[in-house]
Each structure stands twice: as C-alpha cells, then as structure tokens.
C-alpha cells in the first residue's frame, strides 16, 4: 500500500485519495462507486443503474438520457435533440410524425392512407391514382405519357401517328392499307411490280431488256402489204427507212428474244417460230432471200422479208 491508503473496508483505498469502502468506493480521486459504481468519471452519477454515464446525462429512467439534452424516459423518449419517440418512435426526425404507422416518412409527406402520398404532390389513394405529377392511371394506364392516349388499344403510338386501322400508316405520307400500295414515293406495286425503277415498265413481260444491237431489220415487216425491199440496213443493224405500223412491236419482241435466247445479232429458227406464233404468220412464209439451210443474219441477209 501507500501512505494514506485504507484497506479495511475491502480495499478502502487503492490509491491515495481513493475510497473503496462501498465496493470500490472511489476508483479514482473524487470518484464515488458507493451506489454500484456511483461515478465512473469525475462529475458522473451512476447511482440509479448508471445514473449518469457522462456529465450532464441522466439514466435514472432506464438510461434517461444518453446524450445531453436527450430524454429516453418513455422507452427512449428522445433519441436526438428535439426528437420524440414516445408513441412508438413518434418522430424519427425533427418535424416528422410516425404516430399513425409511419404517418410521415419525410416532411410534408402523408402515408396515413396506405401510402397516401409517396412524393410531395403525388396521390396514391385510388390505387396509385397518380404515379407522377399530372399523370392519371385510373383508366388502366389511360395515359402513358403526357398527351398520349392509350385507351383505344394504343390508339396513337406517337404524336400524329394513327394505329387504329392495323398500322394504317407506318410513316408519314405512306399508306399500307392496300397491302403495301406504295413502298416508296412515286413507286406503285399494285399491279405486281408495275414499275421496278423510274422509267422502266415491266408490265408487258420486260418490254425492254437491253439497249444495243437492233434486230429490227430481220423480219422488219410481217405482212404482205408492207415492203422492206427498199430501205438499207445501217452499220448498227437498224433500218434507215420509215418504220411500219407494226415495227415497234416487232422490235420489242426481237429485243425480248435476244435477251431470252442470247441471240446477239443472229436470228435462229427458234426465234422465227416465236415471231410466227406471235403474229400468226403461216409456216410456209419464210425468208425469200436466203438459201435453204442457211441461218439469216444482219450481215448475210439485211433485207429478210416475211411475205
């Protein structure tokens, strides 16, 4: 021991100036533990079950105060300064009331009527009456977006777009009502690809296949009233004389046969058969200027006549 220390009452004093009479009366100088550690620190009272943990703190009523100015008497009456938890955590934060089952989670927000308002200015009373401000969901998502009406089975997908008649219009100015009536502006597919490209007509079985050698001087005239004896063929194979009334049709069919049979500048027997069938020319009619067995060409027989 040390001078001035009394251990009669169960280590009366452990250190000079310390009293342990009442179960370690004083652990430190000027500290009283008589009432079950009366004071742990200078100026702290623990008489009523740790009456005070810190200076100015009262724990008499089940930790009456945890911090200075905080009252926990009614089951932690106040957790923070100016916060009341008496009514089942009456207030979690300053200005917030949770008395009616979390009446208010945030300031100016009321959840009394089953989350009446989730956000300020938002009303969920009528089964999420409004999800967002100025948005009404009463009519089964009556409006998905402001200015958009979904009541008639997505009546309008975008502003100015009408889907009521099974995608009546896919794009502005485009009408799909008649099975893709128009694919592109100025292009009409109504008559089975009437026009594939601008200026190209496929209605009469590829009216023009290619532009190039002209086989019109071969079978230039198909009836007996037309005379092909006079005009001469030019270097390109085209007749220099005036065309007859059926020249255009003959030229057209020869161009088709040229593309279909790879004729180039030669007319085969098969091509002549096709011409006869097209214009009902008798089989006895043939080329009057060619020898039997020879195939007429532009070079060998430029004045072939069907008579």
Secondary structure, 3 states (H helix, E strand, C coil): CCCCCCCCCCCCCCCCCCCCCCCCCCCCCCCCCCCCCCCCCCCCCCCCCCCCCCCCCCCCCCCCCCCCCCCCCCCCCCCCCCCCCCCCCCCCCCCCCCCCCCCCCCCCCCCCCCCCCCCCCCCCCCCCCCCCCCCCCCCCCCCCCCCCCCCCCCCCCCCCCCCCCCCCCCCCCCCCCCCCCECCCCCECCCCCCCCCCCCCCCCCCCCCCCCCCCCCCCCCCCCCCCCCCCCECCCCCECCCCCCCHHHHHHHHHHHHHHHCCCCECCHHHHHHHHHHHCCCCCCCECCCCCCCCCECCCCCCCCEC
